[in-house]
């Protein structure tokens, strides 16, 4: 419900003509933000950035004047810091917004 309220507020603030095409555009922009967020969290959760992070931490530990050797080994990788609850909520909201967008597009092209 919060997303629909947000879309309504954005629709009335940023459009000059109030028609279904502009409403669909605003829904798409909000949905696009959610989908990009879900994909980013999915790649972090999958461990895609773990090797890069580990390499940068190791390089920093070797190049620094102080001894960071134990610190970079014990820090958790980005895939361990992902909150799966937030990921599930974002995924559910993005799927609902995609379905809402498809419904609006069906209405727009059938009428």
HELIX and SHEET records of a PDB file:
HELIX    1   1 UNK A    2  UNK A   14  1                                  13    
HELIX    2   2 UNK A   20  UNK A   45  1                                  26    
HELIX    3   3 UNK A   50  UNK A   63  1                                  14    
HELIX    4   4 UNK A   69  UNK A   74  1                                   6    
HELIX    5   5 UNK A   78  UNK A   80  5                                   3    
HELIX    6   6 UNK A   84  UNK A  110  1                                  27    
END                                                                             
